[in-house]
Amino acid sequence: MEKQKLSTGLTVWLWIIFVINIIVALGAVLTTIGASAVGLGAGYTVVCALSVVLEIILIVGIAMMLFAHKKVGFFIIIAAAVLGLVVNVITYKMLDAFTAANIVKSVLSAVIAPLIVYLFAKKDIENGVLA
């Protein structure tokens, strides 16, 4: 039996966020190395390293949906988004950048991508393409 294909919209969106998050993960690695080298403090370096781990977890969730057609990937994306929001808030607090604009920006980024994934994946979940 041939494996069913994901909808085109979902496939395109997953590829877009897959590539973007790989780039973001590489940037986070460089930021972590820079924070450690410059001596911005152990706490900030740990938060940066945590961001790298969350990006990797997010990439795994996207890959699970894109390549293995696993619905659990969607829940991993949501979990990574929520934890990413917490890390962003902590980072803003550490950098004295805890402003309403930064918090709103973090909340929107934590909600929009998973919401778009859900809207594209809804039919594929209902049709059993994502199991």
Backbone bond lengths (Angstrom), bond angles and torsions (degrees), N, CA, C in turn:
res aa  C-N    CA-C-N  psi(-1)  N-CA   C-N-CA  omega(-1)  CA-C   N-CA-C  phi
1 M - - - 1.442 - - 1.533 109.23 -
2 E 1.303 115.57 131.69 1.453 121.05 -177.81 1.528 110.30 -76.87
3 K 1.306 115.01 140.12 1.466 121.42 179.13 1.526 109.37 -68.84
4 Q 1.335 116.74 131.77 1.458 120.51 178.45 1.525 109.72 -68.66
5 K 1.329 115.40 150.13 1.456 120.68 -178.85 1.520 110.35 -95.01
6 L 1.324 114.63 149.16 1.457 120.49 173.40 1.521 108.53 -69.83
7 S 1.328 116.23 156.28 1.456 119.64 176.10 1.534 108.85 -62.37
8 T 1.322 114.69 153.46 1.464 120.05 -177.39 1.525 111.65 -61.12
9 G 1.319 117.52 -43.87 1.460 120.81 180.00 1.515 112.13 -59.44
10 L 1.335 116.39 -45.38 1.460 120.61 179.63 1.526 110.53 -64.85
11 T 1.319 116.42 -43.40 1.466 120.29 -179.86 1.525 110.88 -60.51
12 V 1.323 117.20 -47.31 1.469 121.00 -179.49 1.526 110.01 -62.66
13 W 1.335 116.80 -46.62 1.471 119.73 -178.66 1.522 111.41 -63.36
14 L 1.338 118.07 -41.39 1.464 120.55 179.07 1.526 110.93 -64.27
15 W 1.319 117.71 -40.02 1.459 120.40 177.17 1.530 110.67 -63.42
16 I 1.321 116.76 -41.87 1.464 120.27 179.84 1.527 110.40 -61.00
17 I 1.326 117.28 -51.06 1.467 118.64 -177.51 1.528 111.49 -72.57
18 F 1.335 117.29 -25.86 1.464 120.97 176.39 1.525 109.39 -63.03
19 V 1.323 116.80 -51.41 1.469 121.64 -178.49 1.532 110.45 -65.95
20 I 1.328 116.64 -45.66 1.474 119.80 -179.43 1.521 110.73 -59.75
21 N 1.322 117.62 -43.06 1.467 119.51 -177.89 1.520 112.90 -72.38
22 I 1.319 118.06 -26.82 1.469 119.46 172.31 1.526 109.29 -65.70
23 I 1.329 116.74 -43.77 1.469 120.81 177.78 1.528 110.58 -62.67
24 V 1.332 116.66 -43.78 1.468 120.77 178.64 1.528 110.81 -62.72
25 A 1.335 117.23 -39.84 1.464 120.53 178.74 1.526 110.74 -62.72
26 L 1.326 116.97 -42.09 1.467 119.89 177.64 1.528 110.80 -63.49
27 G 1.327 116.83 -40.64 1.460 120.49 175.81 1.514 112.03 -63.36
28 A 1.326 116.65 -38.98 1.466 120.81 179.09 1.527 110.95 -66.26
29 V 1.330 116.77 -36.25 1.468 119.94 176.35 1.529 109.52 -62.80
30 L 1.335 115.94 -45.82 1.471 119.31 179.05 1.526 111.47 -63.45
31 T 1.326 117.38 -38.75 1.466 121.23 177.86 1.525 110.56 -63.99
32 T 1.316 116.69 -41.28 1.462 120.88 179.05 1.522 110.69 -63.97
33 I 1.318 116.08 -44.48 1.469 119.93 178.43 1.532 109.96 -63.33
34 G 1.328 116.44 -43.45 1.461 120.61 179.10 1.519 112.34 -63.75
35 A 1.331 116.64 -42.72 1.468 120.25 179.41 1.516 110.92 -62.39
36 S 1.315 115.96 -37.80 1.460 120.13 178.98 1.528 110.86 -70.38
37 A 1.336 116.20 -42.76 1.465 120.45 -176.90 1.531 112.13 -69.26
38 V 1.315 116.81 -38.59 1.462 121.07 -177.22 1.518 111.36 -78.74
39 G 1.329 116.37 -22.40 1.456 120.04 179.21 1.517 112.83 83.54
40 L 1.316 116.70 45.47 1.472 120.55 179.26 1.522 112.96 -78.57
41 G 1.298 116.57 1.92 1.454 120.55 177.80 1.510 111.50 110.95
42 A 1.321 114.01 147.69 1.457 119.88 -177.63 1.529 111.86 -64.75
43 G 1.326 116.40 -37.23 1.463 120.05 -179.01 1.512 111.96 -62.74
44 Y 1.328 116.37 -45.27 1.463 120.23 179.85 1.528 110.76 -66.43
45 T 1.325 116.97 -38.96 1.466 120.86 178.36 1.521 110.81 -63.44
46 V 1.314 116.98 -40.00 1.472 120.94 178.28 1.528 110.64 -64.90
47 V 1.324 116.88 -42.55 1.467 120.53 178.68 1.531 110.11 -63.58
48 C 1.319 117.10 -39.57 1.464 120.53 176.66 1.531 110.87 -63.66
49 A 1.321 116.60 -43.78 1.464 120.42 178.21 1.528 110.70 -63.19
50 L 1.317 116.84 -37.58 1.459 121.06 176.99 1.530 110.76 -63.60
51 S 1.315 116.65 -36.24 1.464 120.91 176.20 1.522 111.29 -62.61
52 V 1.324 116.61 -39.02 1.467 120.78 177.39 1.524 109.96 -62.71
53 V 1.323 116.24 -46.23 1.468 120.53 -179.96 1.528 110.66 -61.16
54 L 1.325 117.26 -43.73 1.468 120.59 179.09 1.527 111.58 -63.83
55 E 1.321 117.58 -38.53 1.470 120.54 176.82 1.521 110.67 -62.58
56 I 1.327 116.51 -41.91 1.468 120.25 178.86 1.528 109.95 -63.93
57 I 1.323 117.34 -43.20 1.467 121.00 177.89 1.526 110.05 -61.59
58 L 1.322 117.36 -42.33 1.466 121.72 178.42 1.526 110.61 -62.26
59 I 1.312 117.28 -43.75 1.464 121.53 178.77 1.529 110.53 -61.84
60 V 1.321 116.99 -40.24 1.466 120.56 177.60 1.533 110.36 -63.11
61 G 1.332 117.30 -42.64 1.467 120.31 178.31 1.521 111.94 -61.73
62 I 1.322 116.37 -43.48 1.464 120.26 178.11 1.523 110.15 -63.22
63 A 1.329 116.47 -44.38 1.466 120.73 179.80 1.523 111.57 -62.50
64 M 1.324 117.14 -37.03 1.470 120.07 178.29 1.523 110.87 -61.78
65 M 1.316 116.41 -40.65 1.467 119.46 177.84 1.526 110.91 -71.04
66 L 1.317 116.50 -44.87 1.460 121.93 -172.48 1.523 112.21 -71.14
67 F 1.317 117.44 -45.59 1.460 120.36 -172.44 1.522 114.09 -100.57
68 A 1.337 118.05 -35.03 1.465 121.06 -177.31 1.525 112.93 -102.77
69 H 1.332 116.44 -7.35 1.478 122.29 -179.32 1.530 111.15 56.47
70 K 1.321 115.82 43.96 1.459 121.63 -179.79 1.526 110.34 -102.14
71 K 1.326 114.97 126.89 1.458 121.21 178.99 1.529 111.90 -65.54
72 V 1.314 116.99 -27.39 1.463 120.66 -179.90 1.533 110.69 -60.43
73 G 1.330 117.43 -25.93 1.452 121.30 176.06 1.516 111.80 -58.81
74 F 1.333 116.58 -36.01 1.464 121.02 178.07 1.523 110.68 -63.70
75 F 1.315 117.01 -41.96 1.466 120.37 179.69 1.532 111.06 -68.61
76 I 1.316 116.90 -32.12 1.462 120.68 175.04 1.529 110.00 -66.67
77 I 1.337 116.36 -40.19 1.465 120.85 177.25 1.525 110.35 -60.36
78 I 1.330 116.63 -44.30 1.467 120.63 179.32 1.528 110.88 -63.53
79 A 1.329 116.58 -45.92 1.466 120.47 -179.68 1.529 110.91 -61.62
80 A 1.327 117.03 -43.23 1.467 120.75 179.09 1.528 110.79 -64.66
81 A 1.327 116.98 -37.15 1.471 120.47 178.99 1.530 110.90 -65.46
82 V 1.323 117.01 -43.08 1.467 121.05 -179.99 1.533 110.19 -65.91
83 L 1.319 116.15 -47.04 1.462 119.30 179.10 1.530 111.20 -65.27
84 G 1.332 116.52 -35.63 1.461 120.64 175.77 1.515 111.83 -62.06
85 L 1.327 116.43 -38.15 1.468 121.06 176.35 1.525 110.26 -60.88
86 V 1.313 116.73 -44.71 1.468 121.27 179.50 1.531 110.06 -62.32
87 V 1.328 116.80 -44.55 1.467 120.72 179.54 1.527 110.47 -63.72
88 N 1.333 117.59 -40.58 1.471 120.24 177.65 1.520 111.69 -60.93
89 V 1.324 116.85 -43.44 1.465 120.57 179.85 1.533 110.11 -63.32
90 I 1.321 116.55 -43.38 1.468 120.36 178.12 1.530 110.61 -62.07
91 T 1.337 115.96 -42.80 1.462 120.44 179.51 1.516 110.92 -62.73
92 Y 1.327 116.79 -44.93 1.471 119.51 178.44 1.525 110.98 -60.29
93 K 1.316 116.37 -39.33 1.464 120.48 179.54 1.539 110.28 -64.62
94 M 1.338 116.33 -42.11 1.464 120.66 -179.36 1.527 112.13 -66.67
95 L 1.328 116.69 -32.18 1.464 121.26 -176.93 1.527 112.73 -94.23
96 D 1.319 117.21 8.72 1.463 122.53 -175.81 1.534 111.76 53.92
97 A 1.320 115.22 38.08 1.470 121.54 178.57 1.529 109.67 -117.90
98 F 1.325 115.94 28.80 1.459 122.47 -176.78 1.525 108.73 -80.02
99 T 1.343 115.22 82.44 1.459 120.78 -179.04 1.521 109.43 -118.54
100 A 1.301 116.00 162.01 1.468 120.38 179.30 1.523 110.47 -60.79
101 A 1.323 117.34 -39.79 1.468 120.73 -179.54 1.529 111.27 -62.09
102 N 1.325 117.48 -42.71 1.462 120.60 179.48 1.526 111.61 -67.89
103 I 1.316 116.81 -37.85 1.463 120.06 178.77 1.529 110.18 -67.06
104 V 1.318 117.12 -44.24 1.466 120.79 178.15 1.524 110.01 -61.32
105 K 1.316 117.05 -43.06 1.467 121.60 178.56 1.530 110.45 -60.03
106 S 1.323 117.51 -42.16 1.463 121.44 179.72 1.524 111.68 -67.13
107 V 1.324 116.13 -42.45 1.469 119.89 179.36 1.526 110.02 -63.69
108 L 1.324 116.43 -44.54 1.465 119.33 179.53 1.522 111.57 -62.07
109 S 1.313 117.47 -42.57 1.469 119.19 -179.97 1.519 111.61 -67.62
110 A 1.328 117.39 -29.76 1.463 120.48 178.90 1.527 112.04 -77.16
111 V 1.328 117.11 -20.19 1.466 120.88 -176.09 1.530 112.46 -101.61
112 I 1.320 117.67 -40.48 1.467 120.46 -169.44 1.527 112.82 -65.65
113 A 1.328 118.97 -51.86 1.468 120.38 -177.15 1.531 112.03 -61.43
114 P 1.354 119.64 -48.21 1.460 118.26 177.07 1.535 113.20 -63.16
115 L 1.323 116.91 -33.72 1.465 120.05 177.99 1.529 110.81 -65.53
116 I 1.320 116.83 -42.89 1.464 119.82 177.88 1.529 110.09 -64.24
117 V 1.335 117.10 -41.47 1.469 120.25 176.89 1.526 109.35 -58.35
118 Y 1.328 116.38 -46.72 1.469 119.57 -179.79 1.523 111.80 -60.70
119 L 1.323 116.89 -46.01 1.470 119.84 -178.29 1.523 111.46 -61.94
120 F 1.327 117.42 -39.38 1.463 120.06 176.95 1.528 112.02 -73.53
121 A 1.339 117.47 -34.11 1.467 121.37 -173.80 1.521 113.53 -85.16
122 K 1.316 117.61 -14.75 1.464 121.59 -173.42 1.535 112.37 -51.62
123 K 1.322 117.96 -50.10 1.466 120.65 -179.05 1.519 111.90 -68.71
124 D 1.330 116.81 -37.01 1.455 119.15 178.77 1.526 111.72 -67.49
125 I 1.319 116.87 -30.98 1.473 120.28 175.09 1.515 109.60 -69.85
126 E 1.345 115.87 -46.18 1.468 120.31 179.92 1.521 111.99 -62.20
127 N 1.335 117.42 -37.08 1.470 121.60 -178.10 1.526 113.37 -83.88
128 G 1.314 117.12 -2.20 1.463 120.52 177.70 1.517 114.50 81.94
129 V 1.332 117.53 8.56 1.466 120.18 177.60 1.530 108.83 -68.69
130 L 1.325 116.06 -40.36 1.471 121.47 172.96 1.521 106.75 -99.11
131 A 1.298 115.54 113.92 1.472 119.49 -177.53 1.508 111.75 -113.52
